[in-house]
Structures are given as structure tokens and as C-alpha cells.
Amino acid sequence: MKTIDFTKYPMPRMRHHVNPTLYLPYESHHKRPYWYPPLIEEHTWSDHFANSNPPTVLDIGCGRGGLLLQYALEHPEINILGLELRKQAVEWINTVIKGEAIPNAAAFWYSVVNNVPFIQDHSIDTVFYFFPDPWHKKRHHKRRLFSVEFLNELNRIMKPEACLYLMTDVETVDEYQQESIKQHNIFTFRYCNNDDEWNLPKTDQEKFSIRKGIPYRRLIVTKKK
Ligand SMILES: C[S@@+](CC[C@H](N)C(=O)[O-])C[C@H]1O[C@@H](n2cnc3c(N)ncnc32)[C@H](O)[C@@H]1O
């Protein structure tokens, strides 16, 4: 399998904090500020994937794309799309994709709080949503992407029995996500402690947690038939 020599792609310094309005829906802005990612209604997939097919795997909040790029190399027959609201991260990921001529990976600068109208109904096999920003304070909870509305949108785009993979190192986020899933009744979920079953490349945040000895939880959420 091909490997990427990342020394060829120096990563720009990225600010950890971005403008908080990025986490709110587009319609909450009177006029789109220049720092807000454009809305996407539809896409010509041949502009992004060599086989012209739509993606079947989404990495929501893909960050610097560590999992996205490795997953694409390991599964050359599967199109994976990353969605990320940090513009610099997306530009860097797309530089690597172009430099390495990876035919089955793409990343869009996009805030998923606006839903994903450019993804067709029942077209997605797998969704990754890893290490979401926790937004601990109650008054900041509205910035969390995970909500009943988000699950409605996942229900629309996921095939029956498709899986949503969740990982977090914040216990209260795990509990909050489980509560949202229970309210929905369209998904079942279980913890996954088995590496063989999980069988995914590590994300950048996951590698950080491992290095620092920070425990984290993994959940597999399955859409009912
Ligand atoms: C803590 S990082 C985790 C990155 C990556 N998933 C990982 O595990 O290494 C969370 C990422 O989600 C992105 N994010 C948060 N809200 C988002 C939204 N509404 N739409 C798209 N990306 C979002 C953030 O910009 C950030 O890069």
C-alpha cells in the first residue's frame, strides 16, 4: 500500500479557536461573513473523485485529515469525503490529495450545522464523527453539532444498517450523544473496545490522546433496517 511522505507538505500553523459563529447555521447570519464557509447545495462528483461516483463514507469534522487520508489509501475502491470548517486544514488536506494523486478522497470547507443537502438520500455506508469540540459550558451547547436534527439528517443520508462511528475523550459528551441517540429510536448503539472490530486508522486527535494517556470511548451506532 502507498504511504505518504508528509515532509513534502509542511502544515501551516493553525489556530485552535475559530470564530464561534462558524458553529451556528448560515441563516443565523444576516449576510454571510467572509470567514463563513459557503453553503453547498449540490456537487459534481467527477470534479472530486476519479471514478465520478458520490462518496459512500463521510468524515465529519475531519480536522487535519489523518484518518481521511489513510482510510483512502487503505480502501482505494471507496470514495471518502471529509467535511471541516477550518479552511486552512481543508486546503492542506487537498494539497496532499493533489500532490499524492489520491483518486478517492476529497475535503470540503463546510459547516455541517447546515446539513448536507449535496449528499443523496440513503447513499452513505459509514459516517465518522470523532472527537467533537466539547463545548462544556451550558450556554455554548448550541454550538454542538450533535443534536436530534443532526441525527435526522444522518437518518436521511445513511443506508439501512449503515454505521456511525463515534469517539470522544469527554465523558459528558459521550453521555449527551447517547441521550440524543436514545431519543431518536432509529439507531442502536454499543461500545466497541475491540481493535480488530474497530479496524480504522487512528485520527490525529486519537494519536494525541494515546500519547498523553487520555482515555477515550468508542461507540458504534447502527441505523435500524
Ligand atoms: C477536536 S477536532 C477532531 C478532528 C478529527 N476528527 C480528529 O479526530 O483528529 C474537531 C473538528 O471538528 C470540526 N468541526 C466542529 N464543528 C464543525 C461543523 N459544524 N462542521 C464541520 N466541522 C466541524 C472542528 O473544526 C475540528 O477540526
PDBQT file of the ligand as one rigid body, heavy atoms in Angstrom, charges set to zero:
ROOT
HETATM    1  C1  LIG A 301     -11.170  18.144  18.033  1.00  0.00    +0.000 C 
HETATM    2  S1  LIG A 301     -11.187  18.208  16.316  1.00  0.00    +0.000 S 
HETATM    3  C2  LIG A 301     -11.110  16.488  15.843  1.00  0.00    +0.000 C 
HETATM    4  C3  LIG A 301     -10.581  16.322  14.439  1.00  0.00    +0.000 C 
HETATM    5  C4  LIG A 301     -10.556  14.873  13.922  1.00  0.00    +0.000 C 
HETATM    6  N1  LIG A 301     -11.864  14.303  13.831  1.00  0.00    +0.000 N 
HETATM    7  C5  LIG A 301      -9.679  14.008  14.775  1.00  0.00    +0.000 C 
HETATM    8  O1  LIG A 301     -10.201  13.106  15.455  1.00  0.00    +0.000 OA
HETATM    9  O2  LIG A 301      -8.444  14.219  14.765  1.00  0.00    +0.000 OA
HETATM   10  C6  LIG A 301     -12.898  18.580  15.916  1.00  0.00    +0.000 C 
HETATM   11  C7  LIG A 301     -13.021  19.125  14.493  1.00  0.00    +0.000 C 
HETATM   12  O3  LIG A 301     -14.397  19.281  14.135  1.00  0.00    +0.000 OA
HETATM   13  C8  LIG A 301     -14.508  20.457  13.364  1.00  0.00    +0.000 C 
HETATM   14  N2  LIG A 301     -15.905  20.909  13.415  1.00  0.00    +0.000 N 
HETATM   15  C9  LIG A 301     -16.571  21.342  14.518  1.00  0.00    +0.000 A 
HETATM   16  N3  LIG A 301     -17.830  21.714  14.193  1.00  0.00    +0.000 NA
HETATM   17  C10 LIG A 301     -17.963  21.506  12.858  1.00  0.00    +0.000 A 
HETATM   18  C11 LIG A 301     -19.014  21.737  11.915  1.00  0.00    +0.000 A 
HETATM   19  N4  LIG A 301     -20.166  22.271  12.302  1.00  0.00    +0.000 N 
HETATM   20  N5  LIG A 301     -18.805  21.402  10.623  1.00  0.00    +0.000 NA
HETATM   21  C12 LIG A 301     -17.605  20.903  10.227  1.00  0.00    +0.000 A 
HETATM   22  N6  LIG A 301     -16.562  20.671  11.061  1.00  0.00    +0.000 NA
HETATM   23  C13 LIG A 301     -16.737  20.974  12.355  1.00  0.00    +0.000 A 
HETATM   24  C14 LIG A 301     -13.533  21.409  14.024  1.00  0.00    +0.000 C 
HETATM   25  O4  LIG A 301     -13.147  22.478  13.188  1.00  0.00    +0.000 OA
HETATM   26  C15 LIG A 301     -12.362  20.487  14.354  1.00  0.00    +0.000 C 
HETATM   27  O5  LIG A 301     -11.400  20.433  13.326  1.00  0.00    +0.000 OA
ENDROOT
TORSDOF 0
